[in-house]
Structure formats: C-alpha cells, structure tokens
Amino acid sequence: MFAGSFFAGLSPEQQIEIIPVIEEYLKPTLYQQGTWTADYRRIRIVAVKL
C-alpha cells in the first residue's frame, strides 16, 4: 500500500517472488493476533519565524 515505489525497478515476476520474503521478515513484529499493523510515525512540526 505504501511502498509501491520500492518495487518500481522490479518485474511483476520479481515482485511476486520478493513479497512473501518480506512478509516473513516482518511477520514477527508487525503481525499480531491475526492483524497486520502499519508501522510508521507521523511527525508534526510547528515553526515560528522570529
């Protein structure tokens, strides 16, 4: 969903091969109780010009 550009240089066949590998790598930390969690932080910044 968020990483389409990461696969831009890969053929569709290569993407099909690599996605399950990535899922297995991330599963121990991002798949909990039957649900995948998007692991990202939103940074909000306020600037003041002096």
HTML snippet that shows the backbone in 3Dmol.js (N, CA, C, O; Angstrom):
<script src="https://3Dmol.org/build/3Dmol-min.js"></script>
<div id="view" style="width:600px;height:400px;position:relative"></div>
<script>
const pdb = `
ATOM      1  N   MET A   1       0.826  -1.187   0.000  1.00  0.00           N
ATOM      2  CA  MET A   1       0.000   0.000   0.000  1.00  0.00           C
ATOM      3  C   MET A   1       0.873   1.255   0.000  1.00  0.00           C
ATOM      4  O   MET A   1       0.605   2.187  -0.758  1.00  0.00           O
ATOM      5  N   PHE A   2       1.907   1.293   0.833  1.00  0.00           N
ATOM      6  CA  PHE A   2       2.727   2.482   0.960  1.00  0.00           C
ATOM      7  C   PHE A   2       4.037   2.401   0.197  1.00  0.00           C
ATOM      8  O   PHE A   2       4.710   3.418   0.033  1.00  0.00           O
ATOM      9  N   ALA A   3       4.414   1.234  -0.270  1.00  0.00           N
ATOM     10  CA  ALA A   3       5.770   1.045  -0.788  1.00  0.00           C
ATOM     11  C   ALA A   3       5.816   0.699  -2.262  1.00  0.00           C
ATOM     12  O   ALA A   3       6.764   0.051  -2.706  1.00  0.00           O
ATOM     13  N   GLY A   4       4.833   1.106  -3.026  1.00  0.00           N
ATOM     14  CA  GLY A   4       4.828   0.795  -4.448  1.00  0.00           C
ATOM     15  C   GLY A   4       6.090   1.246  -5.164  1.00  0.00           C
ATOM     16  O   GLY A   4       6.576   0.555  -6.059  1.00  0.00           O
ATOM     17  N   SER A   5       6.622   2.393  -4.781  1.00  0.00           N
ATOM     18  CA  SER A   5       7.825   2.903  -5.441  1.00  0.00           C
ATOM     19  C   SER A   5       9.057   2.050  -5.147  1.00  0.00           C
ATOM     20  O   SER A   5      10.014   2.067  -5.921  1.00  0.00           O
ATOM     21  N   PHE A   6       9.046   1.303  -4.037  1.00  0.00           N
ATOM     22  CA  PHE A   6      10.185   0.443  -3.718  1.00  0.00           C
ATOM     23  C   PHE A   6      10.346  -0.680  -4.741  1.00  0.00           C
ATOM     24  O   PHE A   6      11.448  -1.194  -4.936  1.00  0.00           O
ATOM     25  N   PHE A   7       9.251  -1.059  -5.389  1.00  0.00           N
ATOM     26  CA  PHE A   7       9.264  -2.167  -6.334  1.00  0.00           C
ATOM     27  C   PHE A   7       9.285  -1.704  -7.788  1.00  0.00           C
ATOM     28  O   PHE A   7       9.162  -2.525  -8.697  1.00  0.00           O
ATOM     29  N   ALA A   8       9.437  -0.411  -8.018  1.00  0.00           N
ATOM     30  CA  ALA A   8       9.341   0.151  -9.366  1.00  0.00           C
ATOM     31  C   ALA A   8      10.348  -0.472 -10.337  1.00  0.00           C
ATOM     32  O   ALA A   8      10.033  -0.617 -11.518  1.00  0.00           O
ATOM     33  N   GLY A   9      11.515  -0.836  -9.891  1.00  0.00           N
ATOM     34  CA  GLY A   9      12.535  -1.394 -10.772  1.00  0.00           C
ATOM     35  C   GLY A   9      12.437  -2.890 -10.973  1.00  0.00           C
ATOM     36  O   GLY A   9      13.251  -3.466 -11.696  1.00  0.00           O
ATOM     37  N   LEU A  10      11.460  -3.536 -10.353  1.00  0.00           N
ATOM     38  CA  LEU A  10      11.319  -4.986 -10.437  1.00  0.00           C
ATOM     39  C   LEU A  10      10.220  -5.366 -11.417  1.00  0.00           C
ATOM     40  O   LEU A  10       9.224  -4.659 -11.569  1.00  0.00           O
ATOM     41  N   SER A  11      10.422  -6.481 -12.065  1.00  0.00           N
ATOM     42  CA  SER A  11       9.380  -7.003 -12.947  1.00  0.00           C
ATOM     43  C   SER A  11       8.242  -7.562 -12.098  1.00  0.00           C
ATOM     44  O   SER A  11       8.444  -7.837 -10.915  1.00  0.00           O
ATOM     45  N   PRO A  12       7.053  -7.738 -12.672  1.00  0.00           N
ATOM     46  CA  PRO A  12       5.952  -8.347 -11.903  1.00  0.00           C
ATOM     47  C   PRO A  12       6.322  -9.719 -11.334  1.00  0.00           C
ATOM     48  O   PRO A  12       5.903 -10.067 -10.230  1.00  0.00           O
ATOM     49  N   GLU A  13       7.093 -10.485 -12.075  1.00  0.00           N
ATOM     50  CA  GLU A  13       7.517 -11.808 -11.592  1.00  0.00           C
ATOM     51  C   GLU A  13       8.430 -11.682 -10.385  1.00  0.00           C
ATOM     52  O   GLU A  13       8.314 -12.455  -9.433  1.00  0.00           O
ATOM     53  N   GLN A  14       9.340 -10.711 -10.416  1.00  0.00           N
ATOM     54  CA  GLN A  14      10.238 -10.490  -9.280  1.00  0.00           C
ATOM     55  C   GLN A  14       9.455 -10.012  -8.059  1.00  0.00           C
ATOM     56  O   GLN A  14       9.758 -10.412  -6.934  1.00  0.00           O
ATOM     57  N   GLN A  15       8.470  -9.176  -8.268  1.00  0.00           N
ATOM     58  CA  GLN A  15       7.649  -8.707  -7.159  1.00  0.00           C
ATOM     59  C   GLN A  15       6.919  -9.868  -6.499  1.00  0.00           C
ATOM     60  O   GLN A  15       6.846  -9.943  -5.272  1.00  0.00           O
ATOM     61  N   ILE A  16       6.380 -10.774  -7.311  1.00  0.00           N
ATOM     62  CA  ILE A  16       5.678 -11.948  -6.780  1.00  0.00           C
ATOM     63  C   ILE A  16       6.619 -12.801  -5.936  1.00  0.00           C
ATOM     64  O   ILE A  16       6.195 -13.395  -4.945  1.00  0.00           O
ATOM     65  N   GLU A  17       7.884 -12.864  -6.315  1.00  0.00           N
ATOM     66  CA  GLU A  17       8.871 -13.655  -5.568  1.00  0.00           C
ATOM     67  C   GLU A  17       9.282 -12.974  -4.273  1.00  0.00           C
ATOM     68  O   GLU A  17       9.439 -13.644  -3.252  1.00  0.00           O
ATOM     69  N   ILE A  18       9.461 -11.660  -4.291  1.00  0.00           N
ATOM     70  CA  ILE A  18      10.038 -10.970  -3.137  1.00  0.00           C
ATOM     71  C   ILE A  18       9.021 -10.644  -2.042  1.00  0.00           C
ATOM     72  O   ILE A  18       9.388 -10.599  -0.868  1.00  0.00           O
ATOM     73  N   ILE A  19       7.764 -10.418  -2.391  1.00  0.00           N
ATOM     74  CA  ILE A  19       6.771 -10.012  -1.391  1.00  0.00           C
ATOM     75  C   ILE A  19       6.599 -11.045  -0.276  1.00  0.00           C
ATOM     76  O   ILE A  19       6.552 -10.650   0.889  1.00  0.00           O
ATOM     77  N   PRO A  20       6.502 -12.352  -0.570  1.00  0.00           N
ATOM     78  CA  PRO A  20       6.406 -13.320   0.541  1.00  0.00           C
ATOM     79  C   PRO A  20       7.644 -13.331   1.444  1.00  0.00           C
ATOM     80  O   PRO A  20       7.537 -13.577   2.645  1.00  0.00           O
ATOM     81  N   VAL A  21       8.803 -13.068   0.870  1.00  0.00           N
ATOM     82  CA  VAL A  21      10.033 -12.999   1.671  1.00  0.00           C
ATOM     83  C   VAL A  21       9.950 -11.822   2.646  1.00  0.00           C
ATOM     84  O   VAL A  21      10.301 -11.952   3.819  1.00  0.00           O
ATOM     85  N   ILE A  22       9.492 -10.695   2.159  1.00  0.00           N
ATOM     86  CA  ILE A  22       9.345  -9.506   3.007  1.00  0.00           C
ATOM     87  C   ILE A  22       8.304  -9.754   4.092  1.00  0.00           C
ATOM     88  O   ILE A  22       8.503  -9.370   5.244  1.00  0.00           O
ATOM     89  N   GLU A  23       7.194 -10.393   3.728  1.00  0.00           N
ATOM     90  CA  GLU A  23       6.153 -10.695   4.716  1.00  0.00           C
ATOM     91  C   GLU A  23       6.693 -11.564   5.844  1.00  0.00           C
ATOM     92  O   GLU A  23       6.414 -11.305   7.014  1.00  0.00           O
ATOM     93  N   GLU A  24       7.457 -12.585   5.503  1.00  0.00           N
ATOM     94  CA  GLU A  24       8.022 -13.461   6.539  1.00  0.00           C
ATOM     95  C   GLU A  24       8.998 -12.714   7.437  1.00  0.00           C
ATOM     96  O   GLU A  24       9.069 -12.977   8.637  1.00  0.00           O
ATOM     97  N   TYR A  25       9.750 -11.783   6.856  1.00  0.00           N
ATOM     98  CA  TYR A  25      10.697 -10.994   7.629  1.00  0.00           C
ATOM     99  C   TYR A  25       9.960 -10.080   8.624  1.00  0.00           C
ATOM    100  O   TYR A  25      10.406  -9.916   9.760  1.00  0.00           O
ATOM    101  N   LEU A  26       8.852  -9.495   8.205  1.00  0.00           N
ATOM    102  CA  LEU A  26       8.122  -8.540   9.037  1.00  0.00           C
ATOM    103  C   LEU A  26       7.109  -9.175   9.976  1.00  0.00           C
ATOM    104  O   LEU A  26       6.693  -8.553  10.953  1.00  0.00           O
ATOM    105  N   LYS A  27       6.713 -10.393   9.692  1.00  0.00           N
ATOM    106  CA  LYS A  27       5.637 -11.046  10.445  1.00  0.00           C
ATOM    107  C   LYS A  27       5.864 -11.084  11.960  1.00  0.00           C
ATOM    108  O   LYS A  27       4.919 -10.821  12.704  1.00  0.00           O
ATOM    109  N   PRO A  28       7.059 -11.396  12.451  1.00  0.00           N
ATOM    110  CA  PRO A  28       7.227 -11.460  13.911  1.00  0.00           C
ATOM    111  C   PRO A  28       6.930 -10.146  14.636  1.00  0.00           C
ATOM    112  O   PRO A  28       6.536 -10.169  15.802  1.00  0.00           O
ATOM    113  N   THR A  29       7.109  -9.011  13.974  1.00  0.00           N
ATOM    114  CA  THR A  29       6.883  -7.743  14.668  1.00  0.00           C
ATOM    115  C   THR A  29       5.607  -7.015  14.241  1.00  0.00           C
ATOM    116  O   THR A  29       5.039  -6.266  15.036  1.00  0.00           O
ATOM    117  N   LEU A  30       5.147  -7.216  13.011  1.00  0.00           N
ATOM    118  CA  LEU A  30       4.010  -6.434  12.524  1.00  0.00           C
ATOM    119  C   LEU A  30       2.711  -7.224  12.378  1.00  0.00           C
ATOM    120  O   LEU A  30       1.673  -6.640  12.067  1.00  0.00           O
ATOM    121  N   TYR A  31       2.747  -8.534  12.595  1.00  0.00           N
ATOM    122  CA  TYR A  31       1.532  -9.348  12.501  1.00  0.00           C
ATOM    123  C   TYR A  31       1.231  -9.885  13.891  1.00  0.00           C
ATOM    124  O   TYR A  31       1.922 -10.772  14.394  1.00  0.00           O
ATOM    125  N   GLN A  32       0.194  -9.336  14.499  1.00  0.00           N
ATOM    126  CA  GLN A  32      -0.136  -9.709  15.870  1.00  0.00           C
ATOM    127  C   GLN A  32      -1.624  -9.995  15.987  1.00  0.00           C
ATOM    128  O   GLN A  32      -2.457  -9.196  15.559  1.00  0.00           O
ATOM    129  N   GLN A  33      -1.945 -11.128  16.565  1.00  0.00           N
ATOM    130  CA  GLN A  33      -3.328 -11.557  16.798  1.00  0.00           C
ATOM    131  C   GLN A  33      -4.151 -11.532  15.516  1.00  0.00           C
ATOM    132  O   GLN A  33      -5.302 -11.096  15.516  1.00  0.00           O
ATOM    133  N   GLY A  34      -3.551 -12.004  14.425  1.00  0.00           N
ATOM    134  CA  GLY A  34      -4.269 -12.118  13.162  1.00  0.00           C
ATOM    135  C   GLY A  34      -4.430 -10.842  12.372  1.00  0.00           C
ATOM    136  O   GLY A  34      -5.206 -10.801  11.417  1.00  0.00           O
ATOM    137  N   THR A  35      -3.699  -9.777  12.758  1.00  0.00           N
ATOM    138  CA  THR A  35      -3.834  -8.489  12.089  1.00  0.00           C
ATOM    139  C   THR A  35      -2.466  -7.893  11.790  1.00  0.00           C
ATOM    140  O   THR A  35      -1.570  -7.900  12.634  1.00  0.00           O
ATOM    141  N   TRP A  36      -2.320  -7.372  10.561  1.00  0.00           N
ATOM    142  CA  TRP A  36      -1.106  -6.641  10.197  1.00  0.00           C
ATOM    143  C   TRP A  36      -1.242  -5.204  10.686  1.00  0.00           C
ATOM    144  O   TRP A  36      -2.317  -4.611  10.603  1.00  0.00           O
ATOM    145  N   THR A  37      -0.140  -4.648  11.199  1.00  0.00           N
ATOM    146  CA  THR A  37      -0.110  -3.277  11.679  1.00  0.00           C
ATOM    147  C   THR A  37       0.864  -2.471  10.836  1.00  0.00           C
ATOM    148  O   THR A  37       1.999  -2.898  10.623  1.00  0.00           O
ATOM    149  N   ALA A  38       0.435  -1.308  10.351  1.00  0.00           N
ATOM    150  CA  ALA A  38       1.338  -0.409   9.617  1.00  0.00           C
ATOM    151  C   ALA A  38       2.217   0.296  10.641  1.00  0.00           C
ATOM    152  O   ALA A  38       1.722   1.012  11.511  1.00  0.00           O
ATOM    153  N   ASP A  39       3.502   0.089  10.531  1.00  0.00           N
ATOM    154  CA  ASP A  39       4.450   0.636  11.497  1.00  0.00           C
ATOM    155  C   ASP A  39       5.070   1.917  10.929  1.00  0.00           C
ATOM    156  O   ASP A  39       6.062   1.875  10.202  1.00  0.00           O
ATOM    157  N   TYR A  40       4.469   3.041  11.273  1.00  0.00           N
ATOM    158  CA  TYR A  40       5.025   4.318  10.845  1.00  0.00           C
ATOM    159  C   TYR A  40       4.706   5.375  11.885  1.00  0.00           C
ATOM    160  O   TYR A  40       3.810   5.204  12.711  1.00  0.00           O
ATOM    161  N   ARG A  41       5.439   6.453  11.833  1.00  0.00           N
ATOM    162  CA  ARG A  41       5.219   7.561  12.757  1.00  0.00           C
ATOM    163  C   ARG A  41       4.866   8.803  11.943  1.00  0.00           C
ATOM    164  O   ARG A  41       5.428   9.043  10.875  1.00  0.00           O
ATOM    165  N   ARG A  42       3.959   9.559  12.451  1.00  0.00           N
ATOM    166  CA  ARG A  42       3.620  10.838  11.827  1.00  0.00           C
ATOM    167  C   ARG A  42       4.293  11.927  12.653  1.00  0.00           C
ATOM    168  O   ARG A  42       4.096  12.018  13.865  1.00  0.00           O
ATOM    169  N   ILE A  43       5.076  12.736  11.987  1.00  0.00           N
ATOM    170  CA  ILE A  43       5.795  13.809  12.668  1.00  0.00           C
ATOM    171  C   ILE A  43       5.095  15.125  12.346  1.00  0.00           C
ATOM    172  O   ILE A  43       4.897  15.471  11.181  1.00  0.00           O
ATOM    173  N   ARG A  44       4.731  15.836  13.379  1.00  0.00           N
ATOM    174  CA  ARG A  44       4.106  17.149  13.198  1.00  0.00           C
ATOM    175  C   ARG A  44       5.022  18.207  13.792  1.00  0.00           C
ATOM    176  O   ARG A  44       5.477  18.103  14.931  1.00  0.00           O
ATOM    177  N   ILE A  45       5.275  19.214  12.992  1.00  0.00           N
ATOM    178  CA  ILE A  45       6.219  20.255  13.409  1.00  0.00           C
ATOM    179  C   ILE A  45       5.541  21.614  13.245  1.00  0.00           C
ATOM    180  O   ILE A  45       4.844  21.868  12.262  1.00  0.00           O
ATOM    181  N   VAL A  46       5.762  22.462  14.214  1.00  0.00           N
ATOM    182  CA  VAL A  46       5.291  23.842  14.137  1.00  0.00           C
ATOM    183  C   VAL A  46       6.527  24.736  14.144  1.00  0.00           C
ATOM    184  O   VAL A  46       7.389  24.614  15.015  1.00  0.00           O
ATOM    185  N   ALA A  47       6.603  25.625  13.175  1.00  0.00           N
ATOM    186  CA  ALA A  47       7.731  26.564  13.101  1.00  0.00           C
ATOM    187  C   ALA A  47       7.237  27.978  13.374  1.00  0.00           C
ATOM    188  O   ALA A  47       6.128  28.361  13.000  1.00  0.00           O
ATOM    189  N   VAL A  48       8.089  28.727  14.029  1.00  0.00           N
ATOM    190  CA  VAL A  48       7.773  30.122  14.319  1.00  0.00           C
ATOM    191  C   VAL A  48       8.921  30.976  13.800  1.00  0.00           C
ATOM    192  O   VAL A  48      10.074  30.788  14.188  1.00  0.00           O
ATOM    193  N   LYS A  49       8.594  31.912  12.923  1.00  0.00           N
ATOM    194  CA  LYS A  49       9.624  32.813  12.392  1.00  0.00           C
ATOM    195  C   LYS A  49       9.786  33.975  13.367  1.00  0.00           C
ATOM    196  O   LYS A  49       8.820  34.646  13.731  1.00  0.00           O
ATOM    197  N   LEU A  50      11.009  34.191  13.772  1.00  0.00           N
ATOM    198  CA  LEU A  50      11.284  35.280  14.729  1.00  0.00           C
ATOM    199  C   LEU A  50      11.812  36.508  14.034  1.00  0.00           C
ATOM    200  O   LEU A  50      12.094  37.513  14.686  1.00  0.00           O
TER     201      LEU A  50
END
`;
const viewer = $3Dmol.createViewer("view");
viewer.addModel(pdb, "pdb");
viewer.setStyle({}, {cartoon: {color: "spectrum"}});
viewer.zoomTo();
viewer.render();
</script>
